[in-house]
Amino acid sequence: MSNFKVSEKILFNPDATLAFSELEKQGYKINPRRLSDAGPLFSDDYKKFNFPFSDETIIYVGVEHCNKMSSDEQIARKKCNRTAFRVLDAELGGKRVNVLPSSFGHFHPLELELQEIYEFQDYGAMVIDHDSSVRRGTDFVIVKPKGKIAVPGKCNMTIYGFGELETWDFANPRQNESNKDLQKQKGAIFCLHHSPQDMKVVFALNPKYNPYSTEESRTISVDVSSNIGKDIYEQASQRELRKRFARIGIRLATSDMLPGIPGIPTELGLEQIVERKDTKFQELFNLK
């Protein structure tokens, strides 16, 4: 499993069924997500796109190792979950655009200091919308390849990519509850798309999350080259782009700006850390 990317084996491989079978033999559950699954989570911005494929098209795939019903022995040997996302071709206002990958968001209801850890294999982002009972505000973190981010409990979190994206994550399956109730009511918090013609990435904040934002301020357009993720990451390191996000109530940061995660060595990949399962790691996830 560690020698290939899920996206290469599943999203873009004509032998995807064979790849599913191989992964299932290794103890993974395959969770394909189709355009029809995302539709109920669309904000008004997503509804403006014209997609040239059927509702049954797979837009991302989760590969899950263990769940809350697994035995103690299985959970003790748990590996990283993986998720592979694809860019979606679409038409908007007569122009071809690339709708950038998204998980469309979910809520973690448990009050945990650490819910799960993600490691991005490509440039991407995570939006963490904190429950006001824990912390006010929304963080939009741009993550570089091999960058890690800790997800707390009592928050809504959404993954975004700036091209094809694969993420790895780890959580205790018995305390990793989630739901999409808010997203079904309001839609995803952001909609991101890339215009190859204009060489821009557009970040559109769903106004239902900030009713005080104006139509003009809620849409942030960023100039990019062909290396979209790197360009966004570098600009997020600069004050100007962070100020533009701050005007609509969003804290923009890069993964390099985040504090270290106690018990998670930055020099090791998440898969290595999971395999070691040292005492501190076990304590982080209440696995002892």
C-alpha positions in Angstrom: 0.0 0.0 0.0 2.8 2.5 0.9 4.4 2.1 -2.5 1.6 3.7 -4.6 -0.8 6.5 -4.5 -4.5 5.7 -4.1 -5.4 8.3 -6.7 -3.3 6.5 -9.4 -4.8 3.1 -8.6 -8.4 4.1 -8.3 -9.4 7.5 -9.7 -7.5 7.3 -13.0 -7.1 3.6 -13.5 -9.3 1.5 -15.9 -8.6 -1.5 -13.6 -10.1 0.3 -10.6 -12.2 -2.8 -9.6 -9.0 -4.8 -9.3 -7.4 -2.1 -7.2 -10.4 -2.2 -4.9 -10.1 -5.9 -4.5 -6.4 -5.7 -3.7 -7.0 -3.1 -1.0 -9.9 -5.0 0.5 -7.7 -8.0 0.9 -5.4 -5.8 3.0 -8.2 -5.0 5.3 -9.3 -1.7 3.8 -12.9 -0.6 3.2 -13.4 1.4 0.0 -15.8 4.4 0.2 -16.3 6.0 -3.2 -18.0 9.4 -3.3 -19.9 10.3 -6.4 -21.1 13.7 -7.7 -24.6 12.7 -6.5 -23.3 12.4 -2.9 -21.8 15.9 -3.1 -24.9 17.5 -4.6 -26.8 18.0 -1.3 -23.7 19.8 0.1 -23.4 22.3 -2.7 -23.4 25.9 -1.9 -25.0 28.3 -4.5 -21.5 28.8 -6.0 -21.2 25.0 -6.8 -24.7 25.1 -8.4 -23.5 27.5 -11.0 -21.1 25.0 -12.6 -22.2 22.8 -15.6 -20.5 19.4 -15.2 -20.1 17.4 -18.4 -20.5 14.0 -16.7 -23.1 11.9 -14.9 -24.1 12.1 -11.3 -22.5 8.6 -10.8 -19.0 9.9 -11.6 -16.6 9.2 -8.7 -15.1 12.5 -7.4 -13.1 11.2 -4.5 -12.4 7.9 -2.8 -11.8 7.2 0.9 -9.8 4.1 1.8 -10.6 3.2 5.5 -8.6 0.8 7.7 -10.7 -0.3 10.7 -13.8 1.3 12.1 -15.5 1.5 15.5 -16.8 -2.0 15.2 -13.3 -3.5 14.6 -11.8 -5.7 17.3 -9.2 -4.5 19.8 -6.6 -6.5 18.0 -7.5 -4.9 14.6 -7.5 -1.4 16.0 -4.1 -2.1 17.6 -2.8 -2.8 14.1 -4.6 0.1 12.4 -2.9 1.8 9.5 -3.5 5.2 8.0 -6.7 5.9 6.1 -6.2 7.6 2.7 -8.4 9.8 0.6 -7.8 10.6 -3.1 -9.5 13.6 -4.7 -9.8 14.6 -8.4 -10.2 17.9 -10.2 -13.5 18.3 -11.9 -13.8 19.8 -15.4 -16.7 22.2 -15.7 -18.1 25.2 -17.6 -18.9 28.5 -15.9 -20.3 31.5 -17.8 -19.2 30.0 -21.2 -15.6 29.3 -20.0 -13.9 26.1 -19.1 -12.9 26.0 -15.5 -11.4 23.4 -13.1 -13.5 22.9 -10.0 -10.8 22.2 -7.3 -11.1 19.1 -5.1 -13.2 19.3 -1.9 -14.5 16.9 0.8 -17.4 19.4 1.2 -17.0 19.3 5.0 -18.3 17.5 8.1 -18.7 18.2 11.8 -16.9 16.4 14.7 -19.2 16.6 17.7 -16.9 15.2 20.4 -15.0 17.6 22.7 -11.5 16.2 22.1 -8.3 18.1 22.1 -7.1 16.0 19.2 -9.7 14.3 16.9 -7.4 13.2 14.1 -4.2 14.0 12.2 -3.9 14.6 8.5 -0.8 14.5 6.3 -1.1 16.0 2.8 0.8 14.3 0.0 0.2 17.2 -2.4 -0.5 20.9 -2.0 -3.9 21.5 -0.5 -5.8 23.2 2.3 -8.0 22.5 5.3 -10.6 24.8 6.6 -11.4 24.4 10.3 -14.5 26.2 11.5 -14.4 26.1 15.3 -17.5 25.6 17.4 -18.0 28.8 19.4 -18.1 26.9 22.7 -14.5 26.0 22.2 -12.9 28.7 20.1 -14.2 31.5 17.9 -13.5 31.8 14.2 -12.4 29.9 11.1 -8.9 28.8 10.1 -8.0 28.3 6.4 -4.6 26.5 6.4 -2.7 26.0 3.2 -0.7 22.8 3.5 2.4 21.8 1.6 3.3 18.2 0.6 4.1 16.1 3.7 2.7 18.9 5.9 0.6 17.7 8.9 -2.3 19.3 10.6 -4.1 18.4 13.8 -7.9 18.5 13.8 -9.6 19.2 17.2 -13.0 18.0 18.2 -16.0 20.4 18.2 -15.3 21.7 14.7 -16.4 21.6 11.1 -13.5 20.6 8.8 -13.2 20.6 5.0 -10.3 19.5 2.8 -9.4 21.3 -0.5 -6.8 20.6 -3.1 -5.1 22.7 -5.7 -4.8 19.9 -8.2 -5.2 16.1 -7.8 -4.8 15.5 -4.0 -4.2 12.6 -1.7 -4.3 12.8 2.1 -3.5 10.3 4.8 -5.1 10.5 8.2 -5.2 8.7 11.5 -7.8 8.7 14.3 -9.1 6.4 16.9 -12.1 4.8 15.1 -14.1 4.6 18.4 -14.0 8.3 18.9 -14.1 9.7 15.4 -17.8 10.6 15.1 -18.8 13.0 12.4 -21.9 14.2 10.6 -22.8 16.6 7.7 -25.9 18.2 9.2 -24.6 21.8 8.9 -23.3 21.2 5.4 -26.7 19.9 4.3 -28.3 23.1 5.7 -25.8 25.6 4.4 -23.6 23.9 1.8 -19.8 23.7 1.9 -18.1 26.7 3.5 -15.9 27.6 0.4 -16.0 26.8 -3.3 -12.6 26.9 -5.1 -12.1 26.9 -8.9 -9.2 27.5 -11.2 -9.5 29.4 -14.5 -6.8 28.2 -17.0 -7.7 31.0 -19.3 -7.3 33.8 -16.7 -4.6 31.9 -14.6 -6.5 32.6 -11.4 -7.8 30.6 -8.5 -11.0 31.9 -7.0 -11.9 31.3 -3.4 -15.7 31.9 -2.9 -16.9 32.1 0.7 -20.4 30.8 1.2 -22.2 33.9 2.6 -24.3 31.7 4.9 -21.2 31.3 7.0 -20.6 35.1 7.2 -23.7 37.1 6.4 -21.8 40.3 6.9 -19.5 39.7 3.9 -20.4 41.6 0.8 -20.7 39.9 -2.6 -17.5 41.7 -3.7 -15.4 40.8 -0.5 -16.5 37.2 -0.2 -14.8 36.2 -3.5 -11.0 36.3 -3.4 -9.1 35.9 -6.7 -5.4 34.9 -6.7 -3.1 35.0 -9.7 -1.2 31.7 -10.2 1.2 30.0 -12.7 1.1 26.4 -13.7 2.3 25.4 -10.3 -0.9 26.4 -8.5 -0.4 24.9 -5.1 3.1 26.3 -4.6 2.0 29.7 -5.8 -0.9 29.7 -3.3 1.3 28.5 -0.5 3.9 31.2 -1.1 1.2 33.9 -1.3 -0.4 32.7 1.9 3.0 33.3 3.6 2.7 37.0 2.8 0.7 39.5 4.8 -1.3 40.9 1.9 -3.3 37.7 1.1 -3.8 37.1 4.8 -5.3 40.6 5.2 -7.8 39.9 2.3 -9.0 36.7 4.1 -9.1 38.5 7.4 -11.6 41.0 5.9 -14.2 38.2 5.6 -13.4 36.8 9.0 -11.1 34.0 8.0 -7.6 33.4 9.6 -5.3 32.4 6.7 -2.1 30.5 7.5 0.3 27.9 6.1 1.2 24.6 7.6 4.7 26.0 8.5 3.0 28.6 10.7 1.3 26.0 12.9 2.7 24.9 16.2 4.2 21.4 16.4 2.0 18.6 17.5 3.3 17.0 20.7 4.3 13.4 20.1 4.3 13.8 16.3 7.9 14.2 15.0 8.0 16.5 12.0 10.8 14.6 10.4 8.8 11.4 10.1 6.0 10.6 7.7 2.6 9.8 9.3 2.7 6.2 8.1 6.0 5.7 10.0 4.6 7.4 13.1 1.5 5.1 13.0 3.6 2.0 12.6 5.8 2.9 15.6 2.8 3.5 17.9 4.9 4.7 20.8 3.5 5.5 24.1 3.0 9.3 23.5 1.2 8.5 20.2 -1.1 6.0 21.9 -2.0 8.5 24.6 -2.8 11.2 22.0 -5.6 9.0 20.6 -6.7 7.3 23.9 -5.5 4.0 22.5 -4.0 2.6 25.7 
